Amino acid sequence: MIKEAIYHRPKNNFAYAYNENTLHIMLQTKKGDMETVELIFGDPYDWKNDEWQTTTKPMVKTGSTQFHDYWFIIIKPPYKRLRYAFICTDESESCIYCEGGIFDKLPKEIANYFCFPFLNKIDVFYAPKWVKDTIWYQIFPERFANGDETLNPEGALAWGSADPTPSNFFGGDFQGIIDHLDYLEELGITGIYFTPIFKAYSNHKYDTIDYMEIDPQFGDKQTFKKLVEACHERGIKVMLDAVFNHSGYYFPPFQDVLNNQENSKYKNWFRIWNFSVVTEPQPNYDTFGFVASMPKLNTENQEVKDYLLKVARYWIEEFDIDGWRLDVANEVDHTFWRDFRRTVKQVKPDAFILGEIWHDSMPWLQGDQFDAVMNYPFTNSVIDFIAKNTMNATTFKNTITKVLHMYPKNVNEVAFNLLDSHDTPRILTLANGNIERVKLLYLFQFSFSGTPCIYYGDEIGMYGGHDPGCRACMEWDKEKQNRDLLHYVQTLIKLRNTIPLFGNNGTFRFLYADEHYVISYEKTDGKKRMVFILNAGEQEASVPGSALFEETSAVTEWEIDLKEAPAKSMKALSREITIQPLSYRIFESNF
């Protein structure tokens, strides 16, 4: 037993309130080091005859990575407070792990035990209830549809007539989106994430000129209000992109700084190193990356904060939007985001706040800032394993297991799981044009914990490399769309919406992974199980049935017709379950 490898902290993802009555507690140990782990716990004030009254319950191993095992338990303390320790046992010895250290036997002094002082309702992480079951669709407004050519920017090209570049325009607008809402509704979309719509210089609009105005190429505020209302009539939520880390070069306060230099009343709106301000050859002020045209805003400045919080309120109050996606969220100070959350939730308590963070985001996900983040650790792993085949199944299992244990369960339930975006190559390009790999990507995405997002056009087989290649015009000619892929995605959405275990419910756990490209995982609610087998390799493979089912299990295999509801048929399980290349099998069983 390697006692030094045992780890727990009574906070964050290791001990947290799942709801106002329930605690989730996790322990991390060295992989394969422990045979069992038990939790011994009790109310710190529950004493009889000078003896602390405790209960002992076994913990469940919920996953393993290359280095660690994770042990988990759910506790409902009757008085909402807890002292606890872990009884760790291997094949030859046991130890007690608690806040006071590691002991050979239970310590008598209660101060040695880990403490969860009190489960305060206000401290529970709550994301809006509607988010958990949302199917997101990301739209780059300039490239989705042109519904009003009178709004076209000067020099706009005919729709889809050229490859996208960093500077060309094709006239996508709000009316075009309104015209195709029926398409999104039929697909099964219940949430749209728009990249920036505010007045800006570029085609991508991440260089804001005026945060209170719609970019005229998209339409006016009346048309945007019509768009939001039309979405809501179809049960579709609307989330806008907030670029609060930086402004654009032509943002009037920054222009004032350039014109008036140190005499500008806006000089403290930005993080300027020295005067005079210069943009070339290198800017002498903080920027997004090293992009001189995107000066970083000083969100510690009260005037800047007041202005941006006014923006956050305005678009909810006036247009009833349902959420904000926060660009470069990790580079803005935490104090600003706490004030942002208070402001947004006061206006619309069930508004969704999504941060763009590409790494471990626990500091932003403690209930005082964001409801979720864009789950790029998930994205990168899925792409490497299924699309590129540069990661084997065991490494993939380890990586995704680590992702699942990075955050509390109520955070994972609303994680924003994307496969690509306007910032990455499209999935069909990443999969080297292989549609079967794209189908496997979607199957894993839609059967995983969290909320899935489709990047516009992926569902019909659009190609596209790195920005700007991934920002091509949406293909509306049905003859040029992959309709089979479209029907497949529609079917997955229907399954997710109608079969709870297929969707965002139950517990996710890997059952099997080989050294090549075969994985198996289960979704379970404690009564039923759904077992998925995916073969991301080019060769036929087999999985030992004993790794997935008990010998006495009654197992039903699904047979999915892409145009109809899934049919079910009983299958006799052999000792080896064969799975074809780039294919999947789905089973259902009771415990």
DAPENOR-V652559 format. One record per pair of residues at least 12 apart in sequence whose ideal C-beta (glycine too) atoms are under 6 Angstrom apart, sorted by the first residue. I is the first residue (numbers start at 1). J is the second residue. If there is no record, write none. Layout:
BEGIN
i=I j=J
i=I j=J
END
This chain:
BEGIN
i=1 j=90
i=1 j=93
i=2 j=30
i=2 j=33
i=3 j=95
i=3 j=102
i=5 j=30
i=6 j=29
i=6 j=97
i=7 j=28
i=8 j=27
i=10 j=114
i=10 j=116
i=12 j=362
i=13 j=407
i=13 j=408
i=14 j=26
i=15 j=116
i=16 j=408
i=17 j=119
i=17 j=124
i=18 j=410
i=20 j=121
i=20 j=124
i=21 j=76
i=22 j=76
i=23 j=75
i=24 j=74
i=25 j=73
i=26 j=70
i=26 j=72
i=27 j=71
i=27 j=86
i=28 j=68
i=28 j=70
i=29 j=69
i=31 j=64
i=31 j=67
i=31 j=68
i=31 j=69
i=34 j=88
i=34 j=90
i=35 j=89
i=35 j=90
i=35 j=91
i=36 j=89
i=37 j=59
i=37 j=71
i=37 j=86
i=37 j=88
i=38 j=56
i=38 j=58
i=38 j=87
i=39 j=57
i=39 j=59
i=39 j=73
i=39 j=84
i=40 j=54
i=40 j=56
i=40 j=85
i=40 j=87
i=41 j=82
i=41 j=84
i=42 j=54
i=43 j=79
i=44 j=83
i=52 j=110
i=59 j=71
i=59 j=73
i=60 j=72
i=63 j=401
i=65 j=398
i=65 j=401
i=65 j=402
i=66 j=398
i=70 j=405
i=80 j=118
i=80 j=119
i=81 j=118
i=82 j=116
i=83 j=110
i=83 j=113
i=83 j=115
i=84 j=113
i=84 j=114
i=85 j=98
i=85 j=113
i=98 j=112
i=98 j=113
i=98 j=114
i=99 j=114
i=100 j=112
i=125 j=367
i=125 j=410
i=127 j=371
i=127 j=414
i=128 j=350
i=128 j=352
i=131 j=352
i=131 j=414
i=132 j=413
i=132 j=414
i=132 j=504
i=134 j=190
i=134 j=191
i=134 j=451
i=135 j=188
i=135 j=189
i=135 j=190
i=135 j=493
i=136 j=191
i=136 j=193
i=136 j=453
i=137 j=189
i=137 j=192
i=137 j=454
i=138 j=193
i=138 j=453
i=138 j=455
i=139 j=192
i=139 j=194
i=139 j=456
i=140 j=195
i=140 j=422
i=140 j=471
i=141 j=172
i=141 j=197
i=141 j=218
i=142 j=172
i=142 j=203
i=143 j=172
i=143 j=471
i=143 j=473
i=144 j=172
i=144 j=177
i=144 j=456
i=144 j=474
i=145 j=176
i=145 j=180
i=146 j=159
i=146 j=171
i=146 j=172
i=146 j=176
i=147 j=173
i=147 j=175
i=147 j=176
i=147 j=179
i=148 j=173
i=148 j=175
i=151 j=173
i=151 j=217
i=152 j=171
i=153 j=169
i=153 j=217
i=156 j=169
i=156 j=171
i=157 j=170
i=159 j=473
i=160 j=473
i=164 j=468
i=164 j=471
i=164 j=472
i=165 j=468
i=166 j=468
i=169 j=203
i=170 j=473
i=173 j=218
i=173 j=219
i=174 j=218
i=174 j=219
i=174 j=223
i=174 j=224
i=174 j=227
i=178 j=227
i=178 j=230
i=181 j=230
i=181 j=234
i=185 j=234
i=187 j=490
i=188 j=493
i=190 j=235
i=190 j=236
i=191 j=237
i=192 j=236
i=192 j=238
i=193 j=239
i=193 j=325
i=194 j=240
i=195 j=241
i=195 j=422
i=196 j=241
i=196 j=243
i=197 j=218
i=198 j=211
i=199 j=213
i=199 j=215
i=200 j=215
i=200 j=248
i=201 j=248
i=201 j=250
i=206 j=243
i=207 j=248
i=207 j=293
i=207 j=294
i=208 j=243
i=208 j=247
i=208 j=248
i=209 j=248
i=209 j=250
i=209 j=251
i=211 j=311
i=225 j=319
i=228 j=319
i=228 j=320
i=237 j=322
i=238 j=321
i=238 j=322
i=239 j=323
i=239 j=325
i=240 j=321
i=241 j=325
i=241 j=327
i=242 j=324
i=242 j=326
i=243 j=327
i=244 j=308
i=245 j=328
i=245 j=331
i=245 j=332
i=246 j=288
i=246 j=294
i=246 j=295
i=246 j=296
i=246 j=297
i=247 j=297
i=249 j=293
i=253 j=266
i=253 j=269
i=254 j=295
i=257 j=277
i=261 j=275
i=261 j=276
i=262 j=275
i=268 j=301
i=269 j=298
i=269 j=301
i=269 j=304
i=270 j=285
i=270 j=295
i=270 j=298
i=271 j=285
i=271 j=286
i=271 j=296
i=271 j=298
i=272 j=285
i=273 j=285
i=279 j=292
i=299 j=332
i=299 j=333
i=299 j=336
i=309 j=343
i=312 j=340
i=312 j=343
i=312 j=344
i=313 j=343
i=313 j=347
i=316 j=347
i=316 j=348
i=317 j=347
i=323 j=351
i=323 j=352
i=324 j=353
i=325 j=354
i=326 j=355
i=327 j=356
i=329 j=355
i=329 j=356
i=329 j=357
i=330 j=357
i=337 j=369
i=338 j=368
i=338 j=369
i=341 j=369
i=352 j=371
i=353 j=370
i=353 j=371
i=354 j=372
i=354 j=416
i=355 j=370
i=355 j=373
i=356 j=374
i=357 j=373
i=358 j=376
i=360 j=406
i=361 j=373
i=365 j=411
i=372 j=414
i=372 j=415
i=372 j=416
i=374 j=416
i=375 j=415
i=375 j=416
i=375 j=417
i=377 j=403
i=378 j=403
i=378 j=417
i=379 j=418
i=381 j=396
i=381 j=399
i=381 j=400
i=383 j=430
i=386 j=437
i=386 j=440
i=386 j=441
i=386 j=536
i=387 j=430
i=387 j=431
i=387 j=437
i=392 j=515
i=393 j=513
i=393 j=514
i=393 j=517
i=393 j=518
i=393 j=519
i=394 j=513
i=394 j=515
i=397 j=510
i=397 j=513
i=412 j=449
i=415 j=450
i=417 j=445
i=417 j=450
i=417 j=452
i=418 j=453
i=419 j=441
i=419 j=445
i=420 j=455
i=421 j=455
i=422 j=471
i=425 j=465
i=425 j=466
i=425 j=470
i=426 j=463
i=426 j=464
i=426 j=470
i=427 j=441
i=427 j=458
i=428 j=461
i=428 j=463
i=429 j=463
i=429 j=464
i=429 j=465
i=436 j=582
i=439 j=488
i=440 j=534
i=440 j=536
i=442 j=489
i=442 j=492
i=443 j=584
i=446 j=492
i=446 j=496
i=447 j=502
i=449 j=508
i=456 j=474
i=457 j=474
i=459 j=486
i=459 j=489
i=460 j=481
i=460 j=482
i=460 j=486
i=461 j=482
i=461 j=485
i=487 j=562
i=487 j=563
i=488 j=562
i=491 j=562
i=501 j=523
i=501 j=530
i=506 j=523
i=506 j=524
i=506 j=525
i=507 j=524
i=508 j=523
i=509 j=522
i=511 j=548
i=512 j=543
i=512 j=547
i=516 j=537
i=517 j=536
i=517 j=537
i=518 j=535
i=518 j=541
i=519 j=534
i=520 j=533
i=520 j=543
i=520 j=548
i=528 j=590
i=529 j=589
i=530 j=588
i=531 j=548
i=531 j=587
i=532 j=586
i=533 j=579
i=533 j=585
i=534 j=584
i=535 j=579
i=535 j=583
i=538 j=581
i=539 j=581
i=540 j=580
i=540 j=581
i=541 j=579
i=542 j=576
i=542 j=578
i=543 j=577
i=545 j=573
i=545 j=575
i=545 j=577
i=553 j=589
i=555 j=573
i=555 j=587
i=555 j=589
i=556 j=568
i=556 j=570
i=556 j=588
i=557 j=571
i=557 j=587
i=558 j=586
END
